[in-house]
């Protein structure tokens, strides 16, 4: 089937969606009239009420979609006088693509390049056209590769493309927005199933048009450059994801951020420092996974398809960094950070200062987890480094390991505890003034003594873990000027900082009361349900959007896994688990059949995270509640 026919089919399905919605309401209305005329009873009244609710819900949904405020364009506008060479390239490529030049070029903070247009009537009437360019993309591509990417994006608006393509895309957005407003009734369910069919057809249109746009990339940039650009974008995306997680995110949850200049300046440093790692990524096979729901063909398929596309012949390649097309690029990047990055009230620090402030927070958090286990092992309210060394010296490492990493193989548990000991020693070293953390762009941050010597506390941690050498570890710490007595537990309970969401269950009975449960990799957040419990999945999504998980854990009841002393798994689907906590209390979580899930395997995620606390040979270690 040709792209035009697919697009036409998707448009017909778009019309059919609203015809179906109207038909459902008309059908219910007719049934109501018949019911009242033939059987004026309570059943007819209920049907009439249901019809009114469905009709009102559909009207409200359509009005909300129609009146939904469009987000502002975002990004920082880049005028032609500020980047004449870039604008000249865009004008040339637009001419080759047989489309009009964008009215604006805007720099954004994403690994992305895209052309958008403010349209009316689902894309039939054009408006302001904008080209969005991601700063990280400019940092990672050559000028020639950027030219290929721009040709592809402008190719989507080529007059050689079917005019029904944008309409199919706009229709997809409108249908999904409408379905999103319809929850909790049979008509909403019916329209949702129809929407799935529409998405499948429109996705096929989108995939075909991606390949058509790739043809323009090959023609204007040359096959080799187009293929290199296509393969490079996922590499840049992976690098940016790593950078934002491991560097920008290092102190984010604790109120620390890089300076606006440092946001993209740091990414430049990472691209240089991790060049070897990025080269390994490039050598991997291009991703080939794809499903019928994807709007883009896989990278592997697109690269292979380019082998058969007409090449423009000999094309001069510009190997300069794409940033050369934007004079004064660092200043522009800083402006983008100011506009696009949600710094809030976070302290903005140079990289060395940021790392020096953030790493001790992470180390102390790990140390506190260890110290709480030490306190339990020693029968004390709190633990500390001195008590830890005492227990290690008497061969208690395995007991602490069973508490912190239950169910793990012995060697894995020992490695985990040794790593935690190393973090505790690092926190003690910084607190004692014996060391300081320093940023590194080629590897993890380094711990250095005042004279700049790298301090390897992993070896000292291994000595401490072995009863035969614990005394030697104490002597090493003393020689390094690390105050063991001053290294104490700072927090009584774990927080959810650094936690990731792995699942969510709505309408779970927690000790008999309905809660929405967020399953993290570090614990459970229990949020009381509202009186009306329908729309559970949407409620879970909204809960996650409302605040970071650490804030949600502080707002609602939070049960870190380290608080679990024992667990019993009564049932996997729907999940039912009983927990005994270290403070002597118990907790029962009973998923209901009518409850919705954040992901299909959310029940399995819950069971998997409490399973290590089931005592061997005793599947039901907690009395049934």
Secondary structure by P-SEA (a helix, b strand, c coil): ccaaaaaaaaaaaaaaaaaaaaaaaaaaaaaaaaaaaccccaaaaaaaaaaaaaaaaaaaaaaaaaaccccccccccccccccaaaaaaaaaaaaaaccccccbbbbccccccccccccccccccccbbbbbbbaaaaacccaaaaaaaaaaaaaaaccccccaaaaaaaaaaaaaaaaaaccccaaaaaaaaaaaaaaaaaaaaaaaaaaaaaaaaaaaccaaaaaaaaaaaaaaaaaaaaaaacccccccccccccccccaaaaaaaaaaaaaaaaaaaaacccccccccccccccaaaaaaaaaacccccbbbbbcccccccccaaaaaaaaaaaccccccccbbbcaaaaaaacaaaaaaaaaaaaaaaaaaaaccccccaaaaaaaaaacaaaaaaaaccccccaaaaaaaaaaaaaaaaaaaaaaaccbbbbbbccccbbbbccccccccaaaaaaaaaccccaaaaaaaaaaaccccccccccccccccccccccccccccccccbbbbbbbcccbbbbbbbcccccaaaaaaaaaaaaccaaaaaaacccccccccccccccccccbbbbbbccccbbbbbbbcccccccccaaaaaaaaaaccccccccccccccc
